């Protein structure tokens, strides 16, 4: 005889078994790079990367160049992506909602002589 205690876990296991193959394993290392360049005249830059691997490198340039590698694997779900400079704060976000797997990484080229903060803390421009 079927009881509620047996049916609910069985249905949950069935749903998981059906949906898991719809998602895969995202890998930013294999993603095509995208670039954005931002005008910048400040003396310091606060890079907020929210836990996403981000290399910060000094460069012989007057602007800030951001390169992003972003990969989404999965058919169900939305992405949320932000890479924008407002004042002296560079906001970097890349992720997924729902049954999707995302992976991202960034590289930020900063003009030499600019003091750089990573999430509000001083850094020495290393990834």
VEXTI-995579 format. One record per residue: residue number from 1; x, y negated, z of N, C-alpha, C in turn; residue in three letters. Coordinates in steps of 0.05 Angstrom, whole numbers, plus 5000, padded with zeros to 4 digits. Layout:
{atom NUM,{X,Y,Z},{X,Y,Z},{X,Y,Z},ALA}
...
//
This chain:
{atom 1,{5017,5023,5000},{5000,5000,5000},{5018,4975,5000},UNK}
{atom 2,{5010,4955,4985},{5025,4930,4983},{5016,4911,5005},UNK}
{atom 3,{5035,4901,5019},{5029,4881,5039},{5042,4855,5030},UNK}
{atom 4,{5033,4834,5042},{5044,4807,5036},{5074,4806,5042},UNK}
{atom 5,{5082,4820,5063},{5110,4820,5071},{5128,4832,5049},UNK}
{atom 6,{5117,4850,5034},{5133,4864,5013},{5130,4849,4986},UNK}
{atom 7,{5107,4838,4981},{5101,4826,4955},{5117,4800,4952},UNK}
{atom 8,{5117,4783,4972},{5129,4756,4970},{5159,4759,4964},UNK}
{atom 9,{5174,4775,4980},{5203,4778,4974},{5208,4790,4946},UNK}
{atom 10,{5191,4809,4938},{5194,4822,4912},{5190,4801,4890},UNK}
{atom 11,{5170,4784,4892},{5165,4764,4872},{5187,4744,4871},UNK}
{atom 12,{5197,4736,4894},{5220,4717,4895},{5244,4729,4882},UNK}
{atom 13,{5250,4754,4887},{5273,4768,4874},{5269,4769,4844},UNK}
{atom 14,{5245,4774,4835},{5239,4775,4806},{5243,4747,4793},UNK}
{atom 15,{5234,4726,4806},{5237,4699,4795},{5267,4692,4793},UNK}
{atom 16,{5282,4699,4814},{5311,4693,4813},{5324,4709,4791},UNK}
{atom 17,{5317,4734,4788},{5329,4752,4767},{5323,4741,4739},UNK}
{atom 18,{5300,4729,4736},{5293,4718,4709},{5307,4692,4704},UNK}
{atom 19,{5309,4675,4724},{5320,4648,4720},{5350,4646,4721},UNK}
{atom 20,{5364,4663,4735},{5393,4661,4737},{5406,4664,4710},UNK}
{atom 21,{5398,4682,4692},{5411,4683,4666},{5408,4657,4650},UNK}
{atom 22,{5389,4640,4657},{5386,4615,4642},{5408,4595,4649},UNK}
{atom 23,{5421,4599,4671},{5443,4581,4678},{5470,4596,4674},UNK}
{atom 24,{5490,4580,4669},{5516,4592,4664},{5537,4579,4682},UNK}
{atom 25,{5560,4577,4672},{5582,4565,4688},{5594,4542,4671},UNK}
{atom 26,{5589,4518,4679},{5599,4495,4665},{5629,4492,4671},UNK}
{atom 27,{5643,4480,4652},{5672,4477,4655},{5681,4451,4641},UNK}
{atom 28,{5687,4431,4657},{5695,4405,4646},{5721,4407,4630},UNK}
{atom 29,{5738,4426,4636},{5763,4428,4621},{5759,4433,4592},UNK}
{atom 30,{5737,4446,4585},{5731,4451,4556},{5713,4430,4543},UNK}
{atom 31,{5705,4410,4558},{5686,4390,4547},{5701,4370,4530},UNK}
{atom 32,{5687,4358,4512},{5698,4336,4495},{5700,4311,4512},UNK}
{atom 33,{5723,4298,4511},{5726,4273,4527},{5710,4250,4515},UNK}
{atom 34,{5700,4233,4532},{5686,4208,4524},{5701,4185,4539},UNK}
{atom 35,{5703,4162,4526},{5717,4139,4537},{5698,4115,4540},UNK}
{atom 36,{5703,4099,4560},{5691,4073,4563},{5713,4054,4573},UNK}
{atom 37,{5712,4030,4563},{5731,4010,4571},{5716,3986,4583},UNK}
{atom 38,{5726,3977,4606},{5713,3955,4620},{5732,3931,4623},UNK}
{atom 39,{5722,3907,4617},{5738,3883,4622},{5742,3881,4652},UNK}
{atom 40,{5766,3873,4660},{5772,3871,4688},{5793,3849,4693},UNK}
{atom 41,{5787,3830,4711},{5806,3809,4718},{5812,3807,4747},UNK}
{atom 42,{5802,3827,4763},{5806,3826,4792},{5833,3834,4801},UNK}
{atom 43,{5838,3832,4827},{5863,3839,4839},{5862,3867,4852},UNK}
{atom 44,{5837,3877,4858},{5834,3904,4869},{5810,3917,4857},UNK}
{atom 45,{5811,3944,4856},{5789,3960,4845},{5783,3982,4864},UNK}
{atom 46,{5757,3985,4871},{5747,4006,4888},{5734,4027,4870},UNK}
{atom 47,{5746,4050,4867},{5735,4072,4851},{5719,4091,4869},UNK}
{atom 48,{5693,4092,4864},{5675,4110,4879},{5668,4134,4861},UNK}
{atom 49,{5680,4157,4867},{5677,4180,4850},{5659,4202,4862},UNK}
{atom 50,{5651,4198,4887},{5631,4216,4899},{5639,4246,4898},UNK}
{atom 51,{5665,4251,4903},{5674,4278,4904},{5681,4291,4877},UNK}
{atom 52,{5678,4276,4856},{5685,4287,4829},{5715,4283,4825},UNK}
{atom 53,{5729,4304,4816},{5758,4301,4811},{5764,4277,4793},UNK}
{atom 54,{5780,4258,4802},{5786,4234,4788},{5816,4227,4790},UNK}
{atom 55,{5829,4226,4768},{5857,4218,4767},{5858,4188,4763},UNK}
{atom 56,{5873,4174,4781},{5876,4145,4779},{5905,4140,4771},UNK}
{atom 57,{5909,4127,4748},{5936,4123,4738},{5941,4094,4731},UNK}
{atom 58,{5965,4084,4737},{5972,4057,4728},{5978,4057,4698},UNK}
{atom 59,{5970,4036,4685},{5974,4035,4656},{5981,4007,4647},UNK}
{atom 60,{5995,4005,4625},{6002,3979,4614},{5979,3969,4597},UNK}
{atom 61,{5959,3958,4611},{5935,3948,4598},{5923,3926,4616},UNK}
{atom 62,{5904,3911,4604},{5891,3889,4619},{5863,3897,4627},UNK}
{atom 63,{5852,3918,4616},{5825,3927,4623},{5827,3953,4638},UNK}
{atom 64,{5803,3964,4645},{5802,3990,4658},{5790,4010,4638},UNK}
{atom 65,{5804,4032,4633},{5794,4052,4615},{5787,4077,4631},UNK}
{atom 66,{5763,4087,4626},{5753,4111,4639},{5749,4133,4618},UNK}
{atom 67,{5760,4156,4623},{5755,4179,4606},{5740,4200,4622},UNK}
{atom 68,{5719,4210,4611},{5702,4230,4625},{5700,4255,4609},UNK}
{atom 69,{5703,4277,4624},{5697,4304,4613},{5673,4314,4628},UNK}
{atom 70,{5651,4320,4615},{5626,4328,4628},{5614,4351,4613},UNK}
{atom 71,{5609,4373,4627},{5597,4397,4615},{5573,4405,4631},UNK}
{atom 72,{5551,4411,4617},{5527,4421,4630},{5520,4448,4618},UNK}
{atom 73,{5516,4467,4635},{5508,4493,4626},{5482,4500,4640},UNK}
{atom 74,{5462,4507,4625},{5436,4513,4635},{5415,4500,4619},UNK}
{atom 75,{5392,4512,4617},{5370,4501,4600},{5349,4485,4616},UNK}
{atom 76,{5349,4490,4642},{5328,4477,4657},{5341,4457,4677},UNK}
{atom 77,{5335,4432,4674},{5346,4412,4692},{5354,4387,4677},UNK}
{atom 78,{5358,4366,4692},{5367,4340,4681},{5394,4333,4691},UNK}
{atom 79,{5408,4316,4676},{5433,4306,4685},{5429,4278,4696},UNK}
{atom 80,{5447,4270,4714},{5447,4242,4723},{5476,4233,4721},UNK}
{atom 81,{5480,4213,4704},{5507,4204,4697},{5509,4174,4701},UNK}
{atom 82,{5529,4165,4715},{5534,4136,4719},{5564,4132,4716},UNK}
{atom 83,{5572,4113,4700},{5599,4103,4699},{5598,4074,4691},UNK}
{atom 84,{5599,4057,4712},{5596,4029,4707},{5613,4013,4727},UNK}
{atom 85,{5621,3990,4718},{5638,3972,4734},{5621,3947,4741},UNK}
{atom 86,{5618,3942,4767},{5603,3918,4776},{5622,3904,4796},UNK}
{atom 87,{5631,3881,4788},{5651,3866,4804},{5677,3882,4806},UNK}
{atom 88,{5684,3889,4830},{5709,3904,4834},{5703,3934,4842},UNK}
{atom 89,{5678,3943,4837},{5671,3971,4843},{5665,3986,4818},UNK}
{atom 90,{5680,4008,4814},{5675,4026,4791},{5660,4050,4802},UNK}
{atom 91,{5636,4053,4794},{5618,4075,4803},{5619,4098,4783},UNK}
{atom 92,{5626,4122,4792},{5628,4145,4775},{5611,4168,4787},UNK}
{atom 93,{5591,4176,4772},{5574,4199,4780},{5568,4216,4756},UNK}
{atom 94,{5567,4242,4761},{5559,4261,4739},{5550,4286,4753},UNK}
{atom 95,{5525,4294,4748},{5515,4318,4761},{5489,4327,4748},UNK}
{atom 96,{5478,4348,4759},{5453,4360,4748},{5433,4364,4770},UNK}
{atom 97,{5408,4364,4761},{5385,4372,4778},{5372,4397,4767},UNK}
{atom 98,{5359,4412,4783},{5345,4435,4773},{5363,4459,4770},UNK}
{atom 99,{5356,4477,4752},{5372,4501,4748},{5392,4497,4725},UNK}
{atom 100,{5411,4480,4731},{5432,4474,4712},{5458,4473,4728},UNK}
{atom 101,{5480,4479,4715},{5506,4478,4727},{5522,4457,4713},UNK}
{atom 102,{5533,4437,4727},{5549,4416,4714},{5577,4415,4726},UNK}
{atom 103,{5596,4407,4710},{5623,4403,4719},{5633,4378,4705},UNK}
{atom 104,{5647,4361,4720},{5657,4336,4709},{5684,4329,4721},UNK}
{atom 105,{5699,4313,4707},{5724,4302,4717},{5728,4275,4702},UNK}
{atom 106,{5742,4257,4716},{5748,4231,4705},{5778,4225,4706},UNK}
{atom 107,{5786,4207,4688},{5813,4195,4689},{5808,4165,4686},UNK}
{atom 108,{5819,4150,4705},{5816,4121,4705},{5844,4108,4702},UNK}
{atom 109,{5847,4093,4680},{5872,4078,4675},{5868,4049,4685},UNK}
{atom 110,{5885,4041,4704},{5882,4016,4717},{5906,3998,4710},UNK}
{atom 111,{5902,3972,4705},{5924,3954,4700},{5945,3955,4722},UNK}
{atom 112,{5970,3955,4715},{5991,3955,4735},{5989,3930,4752},UNK}
{atom 113,{5995,3932,4777},{5993,3910,4796},{5966,3907,4810},UNK}
{atom 114,{5946,3922,4801},{5920,3921,4814},{5920,3940,4838},UNK}
{atom 115,{5911,3931,4861},{5908,3948,4884},{5884,3966,4880},UNK}
{atom 116,{5887,3992,4884},{5865,4010,4879},{5857,4024,4905},UNK}
{atom 117,{5831,4025,4909},{5818,4039,4931},{5803,4063,4920},UNK}
{atom 118,{5804,4085,4934},{5787,4108,4926},{5766,4111,4948},UNK}
{atom 119,{5741,4107,4940},{5719,4108,4959},{5725,4090,4984},UNK}
{atom 120,{5736,4066,4979},{5740,4047,5000},{5767,4050,5015},UNK}
{atom 121,{5783,4070,5009},{5808,4075,5022},{5831,4071,5003},UNK}
{atom 122,{5853,4060,5014},{5877,4055,4997},{5887,4082,4985},UNK}
{atom 123,{5897,4080,4961},{5908,4103,4948},{5934,4096,4933},UNK}
{atom 124,{5948,4116,4925},{5974,4110,4911},{5971,4118,4881},UNK}
{atom 125,{5947,4117,4870},{5942,4122,4842},{5949,4150,4833},UNK}
{atom 126,{5944,4170,4850},{5948,4197,4841},{5921,4211,4843},UNK}
{atom 127,{5918,4232,4826},{5892,4247,4825},{5886,4262,4850},UNK}
//
